[in-house]
Amino acid sequence: MLALVEAGQIGTIIVKDMSRFGREYLQVGRYTELVFPSYDVRFIAVNDGVDSEKGDNDFTPIRNLFNDFYAKDTSRKVRAVFKAKGMSGKHLGRAMYGYRDDPDTKGIWLIDEETAPIVKRMFDLAIAGKGTKQIAEILEAEKVLIPSAVSDLRAGRKPRRPPYSWNNNTVRLMLRSREYAGYTVSFKTYSKSYKLKKRLHTDPANLLLIPNTQEAIVSEAQWERVQELLDKKRRPAKNPEKQGLFAGLVYCSDCGSRLYYHASPKGTTNKESYYCGTYSLGRKECTAHYIREAVLREILQKQIQSMMVFMFADTVDFEEEWMEHQTKKQEKELRQVQKQLAQAKKRSDEIDDLLMHTYEDYAKGILTLERYQKMSAKYEQEQKDLTAEIDRLKEIMLHQQTESDNFERFKKLVYKYIGMTELTPTVINEFVQKIIVHEADNSSGKRVQQVEVIFNFVGPLDLPGINEPVTVTKGFTEKIA
């Protein structure tokens, strides 16, 4: 219509009332008072008695402003309704791939028996060390329908896209979705104003997460482990069959960079190894920290088996020893934290009294206004700092309380792999968070090298036979001290 106005092909515009033309009062005023008169266009709003040919209507700008207020008020009410729904734990959108909408209760998701196993397999593949691109290729090769194709076929439509063309970004988005662990995730996007249509992504720290709102497809522990693996960017192997078993998990003890995987040279076998990333780039800031993959495999297998033997011999004793180890590391810090927390709370209460007495002295004329303002500002700043310190100390104490929960999760993992005889990428990724390799020491005439294994949930385990230096002969461990 505006293009026709500018072309001089429209002489009159008629609307039911001003709100039908627009509710953004600045834009409406611009068109009715500047644009239309400049093109000699007559503007009529029937119900509001507006006719530009009969002269200006002084009440029109006020009416436009009220129309804008109405839109703003409606937006506020709609936002309140959506916020209430989101806070209740109900989903605001349609069920995602792997779930289906409950036909009886709006906002509730049920397991989709057809697609949920596909989601579970995607997470299993990620745990097995497959990247998002590899997972997409596997699903495409197996002719698994993509989410949009499933929706189209169920609606009786022809798929809009090639039905098996999985995209690695789609796979990544699905692996990042916490809903698959049984959560409702509300308020993922927002707009700055009801006048702006652009949606912005909410900071992950500010998302509303409500657990146990639907049956989980994957456990929370598995979901969290997949997030850690996604955060670790791995250099893709030219030959997927020669992907390093520990790629992305091994780190240098000195410079902190990853150890890069090197495949066996042509004509050789069992020569796979890892080198410090800084050293591999030709820099002299670090040394090689060279270690064979076979050595890592043997070390890790012995450590996991020793841990299983230790646990199955006496689970209670294992837990007590592990908790004792954790306590020894944190007992001193915990006592100090408790003491600091008590002192901070006591001082905060004292400041409340001081602020009250300071105001009373000012009211009685004992203190001048300038002196009162300086003292109160000083006390308020101290109290603000104390509040932040109290929150920090509480966070530390809360972390201590989660140690027992982490042990239970680790225990379930150990029971899951009873009878494990071979290390696979799945086993490694479920058990291991990080492996730290120290530079070898050859001063004794033998190659002695320390390898620290950081396990998921429980961290490093300083138990007999675990995380102690090993003596290496011809690339294999001769002795675990």
C-alpha positions as CSV (number, residue, x, y, z in Angstrom):
1,M,0.0,0.0,0.0
2,L,2.8,2.4,0.9
3,A,4.5,1.7,-2.4
4,L,1.3,2.6,-4.2
5,V,1.1,5.8,-2.1
6,E,4.6,6.8,-3.1
7,A,3.7,6.0,-6.8
8,G,0.8,8.4,-6.6
9,Q,-1.9,5.7,-7.2
10,I,-3.8,6.1,-4.0
11,G,-5.9,9.1,-3.1
12,T,-7.7,7.9,0.0
13,I,-7.1,5.4,2.8
14,I,-10.0,4.3,5.0
15,V,-9.7,2.2,8.2
16,K,-12.3,1.1,10.8
17,D,-10.5,3.0,13.5
18,M,-7.0,4.2,14.3
19,S,-5.9,1.0,16.1
20,R,-6.5,-0.9,12.9
21,F,-4.0,1.2,11.1
22,G,-1.4,0.8,13.9
23,R,-0.7,0.9,17.7
24,E,2.8,2.2,17.6
25,Y,1.9,5.9,18.2
26,L,5.1,7.4,16.9
27,Q,4.9,5.5,13.6
28,V,1.1,6.2,13.2
29,G,1.7,9.9,13.9
30,R,4.5,10.0,11.3
31,Y,2.3,8.6,8.6
32,T,-0.9,10.5,9.3
33,E,0.8,13.9,9.9
34,L,3.8,13.8,7.6
35,V,3.8,11.0,5.0
36,F,0.2,11.1,3.8
37,P,-0.1,14.9,3.6
38,S,3.1,15.1,1.6
39,Y,1.6,12.7,-1.0
40,D,-1.8,14.4,-0.8
41,V,-3.5,11.3,0.5
42,R,-6.8,11.6,2.5
43,F,-6.9,9.5,5.6
44,I,-10.2,8.4,7.3
45,A,-10.8,6.4,10.5
46,V,-14.5,5.8,10.5
47,N,-15.3,4.9,14.1
48,D,-12.9,7.6,15.6
49,G,-14.3,10.4,13.4
50,V,-10.9,11.2,11.9
51,D,-10.9,12.7,8.4
52,S,-7.7,14.6,7.3
53,E,-9.8,16.6,4.7
54,K,-11.8,18.2,7.6
55,G,-8.6,19.3,9.4
56,D,-6.6,18.0,12.4
57,N,-8.3,16.2,15.2
58,D,-6.5,17.3,18.4
59,F,-7.7,14.1,20.2
60,T,-6.1,11.8,17.6
61,P,-2.5,11.8,19.1
62,I,-4.0,11.0,22.6
63,R,-6.1,8.2,21.1
64,N,-2.9,6.8,19.4
65,L,-1.1,6.9,22.7
66,F,-3.9,4.9,24.4
67,N,-3.8,2.4,21.6
68,D,-0.1,2.0,22.3
69,F,-0.8,1.6,26.0
70,Y,-3.4,-1.1,25.2
71,A,-0.9,-3.1,23.1
72,K,1.7,-2.8,25.9
73,D,-0.8,-3.9,28.6
74,T,-1.9,-6.9,26.4
75,S,1.8,-7.8,26.0
76,R,2.4,-7.7,29.7
77,K,-0.6,-9.9,30.4
78,V,0.4,-12.5,27.8
79,R,4.0,-12.5,29.2
80,A,2.5,-13.1,32.7
81,V,0.5,-16.1,31.4
82,F,3.5,-17.7,29.7
83,K,5.7,-17.1,32.8
84,A,3.1,-18.8,35.0
85,K,3.0,-21.8,32.6
86,G,6.7,-22.0,32.5
87,M,7.1,-21.8,36.3
88,S,4.6,-24.6,36.7
89,G,6.9,-27.1,34.8
90,K,4.6,-27.4,31.8
91,H,6.2,-27.2,28.4
92,L,5.4,-24.1,26.4
93,G,6.0,-25.6,23.0
94,R,5.3,-28.8,21.1
95,A,7.0,-32.1,22.1
96,M,10.6,-32.4,20.7
97,Y,11.9,-35.4,18.8
98,G,11.9,-38.4,21.1
99,Y,8.7,-37.3,22.9
100,R,5.0,-36.8,22.0
101,D,2.4,-34.5,23.4
102,D,0.0,-36.0,26.0
103,P,-3.4,-36.0,24.3
104,D,-5.2,-35.5,27.7
105,T,-3.0,-32.8,29.3
106,K,-1.6,-29.8,27.4
107,G,2.1,-29.1,28.2
108,I,2.9,-32.7,29.2
109,W,5.3,-34.9,27.2
110,L,5.2,-38.7,26.9
111,I,7.9,-41.0,25.6
112,D,7.6,-41.6,21.8
113,E,8.4,-45.3,21.5
114,E,9.4,-44.9,17.8
115,T,11.9,-42.0,18.1
116,A,13.2,-42.2,21.8
117,P,15.5,-45.2,21.0
118,I,17.1,-43.0,18.3
119,V,17.8,-40.3,20.8
120,K,19.3,-42.8,23.3
121,R,21.5,-44.2,20.5
122,M,22.8,-40.7,19.7
123,F,23.9,-40.2,23.3
124,D,25.5,-43.7,23.4
125,L,27.4,-42.9,20.2
126,A,28.6,-39.6,21.7
127,I,29.8,-41.5,24.8
128,A,31.6,-43.9,22.5
129,G,33.7,-41.0,21.3
130,K,31.8,-40.2,18.0
131,G,31.6,-36.6,17.0
132,T,28.4,-34.9,15.8
133,K,29.4,-35.2,12.2
134,Q,30.1,-38.9,12.6
135,I,26.8,-39.5,14.4
136,A,25.0,-37.7,11.5
137,E,26.7,-39.9,9.0
138,I,25.9,-43.1,10.9
139,L,22.2,-42.1,11.1
140,E,22.0,-41.1,7.4
141,A,23.7,-44.4,6.4
142,E,21.2,-46.3,8.4
143,K,18.3,-44.4,6.8
144,V,16.9,-43.0,10.0
145,L,14.3,-40.3,9.4
146,I,15.1,-36.8,10.4
147,P,12.8,-35.0,12.9
148,S,11.0,-32.9,10.2
149,A,10.4,-35.9,8.0
150,V,8.8,-37.8,11.0
151,S,6.5,-34.8,11.6
152,D,5.6,-34.5,7.9
153,L,4.8,-38.2,7.4
154,R,2.7,-38.3,10.6
155,A,0.7,-35.3,9.3
156,G,0.2,-37.1,6.0
157,R,2.5,-34.7,4.1
158,K,5.4,-35.4,1.8
159,P,8.7,-34.6,3.5
160,R,9.9,-31.1,2.7
161,R,13.6,-32.1,2.9
162,P,15.4,-35.3,2.0
163,P,14.2,-37.6,4.8
164,Y,17.6,-39.0,5.8
165,S,19.8,-35.9,5.5
166,W,21.0,-35.6,9.1
167,N,22.9,-32.4,9.9
168,N,25.7,-32.3,12.5
169,N,24.2,-29.0,13.9
170,T,20.9,-30.8,14.4
171,V,22.7,-33.6,16.2
172,R,24.6,-31.1,18.4
173,L,21.4,-29.2,19.3
174,M,19.7,-32.5,20.3
175,L,22.7,-33.6,22.4
176,R,22.7,-30.2,24.1
177,S,18.9,-30.5,25.0
178,R,18.5,-31.0,28.7
179,E,14.9,-32.1,28.1
180,Y,16.2,-35.6,27.3
181,A,17.3,-35.9,30.9
182,G,13.7,-35.3,32.1
183,Y,13.8,-31.5,32.5
184,T,11.5,-28.7,31.5
185,V,13.7,-25.9,30.2
186,S,11.7,-22.6,30.1
187,F,12.3,-19.1,28.7
188,K,15.1,-20.1,26.2
189,T,14.5,-16.9,24.3
190,Y,13.1,-13.4,25.0
191,S,12.5,-10.0,23.3
192,K,13.7,-6.7,24.7
193,S,10.3,-5.1,24.0
194,Y,6.9,-5.9,22.7
195,K,7.6,-3.6,19.8
196,L,10.6,-5.7,18.7
197,K,10.0,-9.1,17.0
198,K,13.6,-10.3,17.2
199,R,14.1,-13.1,19.8
200,L,17.3,-13.2,21.8
201,H,18.8,-16.3,23.4
202,T,18.7,-16.4,27.2
203,D,22.0,-16.8,29.0
204,P,22.3,-20.5,30.0
205,A,22.9,-19.4,33.6
206,N,19.4,-17.7,33.6
207,L,17.4,-20.6,32.2
208,L,14.6,-22.0,34.3
209,L,15.3,-25.7,34.8
210,I,12.6,-27.9,36.4
211,P,13.6,-31.6,36.9
212,N,11.6,-34.8,36.6
213,T,8.7,-33.3,34.5
214,Q,8.7,-36.2,32.1
215,E,10.3,-39.6,31.7
216,A,14.0,-39.2,31.0
217,I,15.4,-40.8,27.8
218,V,19.0,-40.6,29.2
219,S,20.3,-40.3,32.7
220,E,21.5,-36.9,34.0
221,A,25.0,-38.3,34.5
222,Q,25.1,-39.4,30.8
223,W,23.8,-36.1,29.7
224,E,26.4,-34.2,31.7
225,R,29.2,-36.4,30.4
226,V,28.1,-35.8,26.8
227,Q,28.3,-32.0,27.5
228,E,31.8,-32.4,28.7
229,L,32.8,-34.3,25.5
230,L,31.1,-31.8,23.3
231,D,33.0,-29.0,25.0
232,K,36.3,-30.8,24.1
233,K,37.0,-30.1,20.5
234,R,38.8,-33.1,19.0
235,R,40.9,-33.0,15.9
236,P,39.0,-35.3,13.5
237,A,41.0,-38.3,12.4
238,K,41.6,-38.7,8.6
239,N,40.8,-42.4,9.0
240,P,38.0,-43.0,11.6
241,E,39.4,-46.5,12.2
242,K,42.6,-44.9,13.5
243,Q,41.0,-42.5,16.0
244,G,43.0,-42.4,19.2
245,L,41.3,-44.3,22.1
246,F,42.2,-41.4,24.5
247,A,42.0,-38.5,22.1
248,G,40.8,-35.3,23.8
249,L,41.3,-36.7,27.3
250,V,45.1,-36.6,27.7
251,Y,46.8,-33.4,29.0
252,C,50.3,-32.3,29.7
253,S,51.2,-31.8,33.4
254,D,53.5,-28.8,32.7
255,C,51.9,-26.6,30.1
256,G,48.3,-27.9,30.3
257,S,47.8,-28.4,26.6
258,R,46.4,-31.6,25.1
259,L,48.6,-34.5,24.0
260,Y,48.1,-35.0,20.3
261,Y,47.5,-38.5,19.0
262,H,50.0,-40.0,16.5
263,A,49.0,-43.1,14.6
264,S,51.4,-46.0,13.9
265,P,53.8,-45.4,11.0
266,K,53.2,-47.4,7.9
267,G,54.4,-51.0,8.2
268,T,54.2,-51.0,12.0
269,T,51.6,-51.9,14.5
270,N,51.0,-51.0,18.1
271,K,53.0,-47.8,17.8
272,E,50.2,-45.3,18.5
273,S,51.4,-42.5,20.8
274,Y,50.7,-39.1,22.3
275,Y,52.8,-36.0,22.3
276,C,52.4,-32.6,24.1
277,G,50.5,-30.2,21.8
278,T,52.9,-27.3,22.5
279,Y,55.9,-29.6,21.8
280,S,54.3,-30.9,18.5
281,L,54.0,-27.3,17.2
282,G,57.8,-26.9,17.4
283,R,57.8,-24.6,20.4
284,K,60.5,-25.0,23.0
285,E,58.3,-24.0,25.9
286,C,57.6,-27.6,26.8
287,T,58.9,-31.2,26.4
288,A,57.4,-34.1,24.6
289,H,55.7,-35.9,27.5
290,Y,55.7,-38.8,25.1
291,I,53.6,-41.9,26.0
292,R,52.4,-44.9,24.1
293,E,48.7,-45.6,23.8
294,A,49.3,-49.2,24.7
295,V,50.9,-48.0,28.0
296,L,47.9,-45.7,28.7
297,R,45.5,-48.6,28.0
298,E,47.3,-50.9,30.3
299,I,47.6,-48.3,33.1
300,L,43.9,-47.4,32.9
301,Q,42.7,-51.0,32.7
302,K,44.7,-52.0,35.8
303,Q,43.5,-48.9,37.7
304,I,39.8,-49.6,36.9
305,Q,40.2,-53.3,37.7
306,S,42.0,-52.5,41.0
307,M,39.3,-50.0,41.8
308,M,36.6,-52.6,41.1
309,V,38.3,-55.3,43.2
310,F,38.7,-52.8,46.0
311,M,35.1,-51.8,45.9
312,F,33.6,-55.3,45.5
313,A,35.8,-56.5,48.4
314,D,34.0,-54.1,50.7
315,T,31.9,-51.3,49.2
316,V,31.4,-49.7,52.6
317,D,35.2,-49.7,53.3
318,F,35.9,-48.3,49.9
319,E,33.4,-45.5,50.4
320,E,34.8,-44.7,53.8
321,E,38.4,-44.7,52.5
322,W,37.4,-42.5,49.6
323,M,35.4,-40.1,51.9
324,E,38.3,-40.1,54.3
325,H,40.6,-39.1,51.5
326,Q,38.3,-36.3,50.5
327,T,37.9,-35.2,54.1
328,K,41.7,-35.1,54.6
329,K,42.0,-32.8,51.6
330,Q,39.1,-30.6,52.7
331,E,38.8,-31.0,56.5
332,K,41.1,-28.1,57.2
333,E,39.4,-25.9,54.6
334,L,35.9,-26.8,55.8
335,R,36.7,-25.9,59.4
336,Q,38.1,-22.6,58.3
337,V,35.1,-22.0,56.1
338,Q,32.7,-22.7,59.0
339,K,34.6,-20.4,61.2
340,Q,34.7,-17.6,58.6
341,L,31.0,-18.1,58.0
342,A,30.1,-17.7,61.6
343,Q,32.3,-14.6,61.9
344,A,30.8,-13.0,58.8
345,K,27.2,-13.6,60.0
346,K,28.1,-12.2,63.5
347,R,29.7,-9.1,62.0
348,S,26.7,-8.6,59.6
349,D,24.3,-8.6,62.6
350,E,26.6,-6.1,64.4
351,I,26.5,-3.8,61.4
352,D,22.7,-3.8,61.5
353,D,22.9,-2.6,65.1
354,L,25.6,0.0,64.2
355,L,23.5,1.4,61.3
356,M,20.5,1.8,63.6
357,H,22.6,3.5,66.4
358,T,24.3,5.7,63.8
359,Y,20.9,6.9,62.6
360,E,19.7,7.5,66.1
361,D,22.8,9.6,66.9
362,Y,22.2,11.7,63.7
363,A,18.5,12.2,64.6
364,K,19.5,13.4,68.1
365,G,22.0,15.8,66.6
366,I,25.1,14.0,68.0
367,L,26.4,13.3,64.5
368,T,26.5,15.8,61.6
369,L,24.8,14.9,58.3
370,E,28.2,14.6,56.6
371,R,29.6,12.4,59.3
372,Y,26.5,10.2,59.3
373,Q,26.6,9.8,55.6
374,K,30.3,8.7,55.7
375,M,29.8,6.2,58.5
376,S,26.6,4.7,57.0
377,A,28.2,4.4,53.6
378,K,31.2,2.6,55.1
379,Y,29.0,0.2,57.1
380,E,26.7,-0.5,54.1
381,Q,29.7,-1.3,51.9
382,E,31.1,-3.6,54.5
383,Q,27.8,-5.4,54.9
384,K,27.5,-5.7,51.1
385,D,31.0,-7.3,51.0
386,L,30.0,-9.6,53.9
387,T,26.9,-10.7,52.1
388,A,28.9,-11.7,49.0
389,E,31.4,-13.5,51.3
390,I,28.6,-15.4,53.1
391,D,27.2,-16.6,49.7
392,R,30.6,-17.8,48.7
393,L,31.2,-19.7,51.9
394,K,27.8,-21.3,51.7
395,E,28.6,-22.4,48.1
396,I,31.7,-24.1,49.4
397,M,29.8,-26.0,52.1
398,L,27.1,-27.0,49.6
399,H,29.9,-28.5,47.4
400,Q,31.0,-30.6,50.3
401,Q,27.6,-32.0,50.8
402,T,27.4,-33.2,47.1
403,E,30.4,-35.5,47.6
404,S,28.3,-38.4,48.9
405,D,25.9,-38.1,45.9
406,N,28.8,-38.2,43.5
407,F,30.1,-41.4,45.1
408,E,26.6,-43.0,44.6
409,R,26.7,-42.1,40.9
410,F,30.2,-43.5,40.6
411,K,29.2,-46.7,42.4
412,K,26.4,-47.2,39.9
413,L,28.9,-46.7,37.0
414,V,31.2,-49.4,38.5
415,Y,28.3,-51.9,38.9
416,K,27.3,-51.2,35.3
417,Y,30.6,-52.5,34.0
418,I,30.9,-55.6,36.2
419,G,33.1,-58.2,34.3
420,M,34.5,-55.6,32.0
421,T,37.5,-57.2,30.2
422,E,38.3,-54.7,27.4
423,L,38.6,-50.9,27.3
424,T,36.3,-49.4,24.7
425,P,35.8,-45.7,23.9
426,T,32.4,-45.9,25.8
427,V,34.0,-47.3,28.9
428,I,36.8,-44.7,28.9
429,N,34.5,-41.8,28.3
430,E,32.1,-42.9,31.1
431,F,34.9,-43.5,33.6
432,V,37.5,-40.9,32.7
433,Q,37.2,-37.1,32.9
434,K,40.9,-36.3,32.3
435,I,44.3,-38.0,32.1
436,I,47.4,-36.0,33.1
437,V,50.8,-37.2,31.8
438,H,54.1,-36.1,33.5
439,E,57.4,-36.1,31.7
440,A,59.3,-39.4,32.0
441,D,62.3,-39.6,34.5
442,N,65.2,-41.6,33.1
443,S,67.7,-40.7,35.9
444,S,67.6,-44.2,37.5
445,G,68.3,-46.0,34.2
446,K,64.7,-46.9,33.8
447,R,61.8,-44.9,32.4
448,V,59.6,-43.9,35.3
449,Q,56.5,-41.9,34.4
450,Q,53.6,-40.6,36.5
451,V,50.1,-40.7,35.0
452,E,47.2,-39.2,36.9
453,V,43.7,-40.3,36.1
454,I,40.9,-38.0,37.0
455,F,37.7,-40.1,37.2
456,N,34.2,-38.8,36.6
457,F,32.3,-37.9,39.8
458,V,35.1,-38.8,42.3
459,G,38.2,-37.1,40.8
460,P,41.7,-38.5,41.4
461,L,41.8,-41.6,43.6
462,D,44.8,-41.8,45.9
463,L,44.3,-45.5,46.7
464,P,46.8,-48.4,46.6
465,G,48.0,-49.0,43.1
466,I,46.2,-46.0,41.7
467,N,47.8,-42.8,40.3
468,E,51.3,-43.8,41.3
469,P,54.4,-43.6,39.0
470,V,55.0,-46.6,36.7
471,T,58.1,-48.1,35.4
472,V,58.0,-48.6,31.6
473,T,60.1,-51.1,29.7
474,K,60.0,-51.2,25.9
475,G,56.8,-49.2,26.0
476,F,54.9,-51.4,28.4
477,T,54.5,-51.1,32.2
478,E,56.8,-53.4,34.0
479,K,55.6,-52.5,37.5
480,I,52.9,-50.4,39.0
481,A,54.3,-49.3,42.4
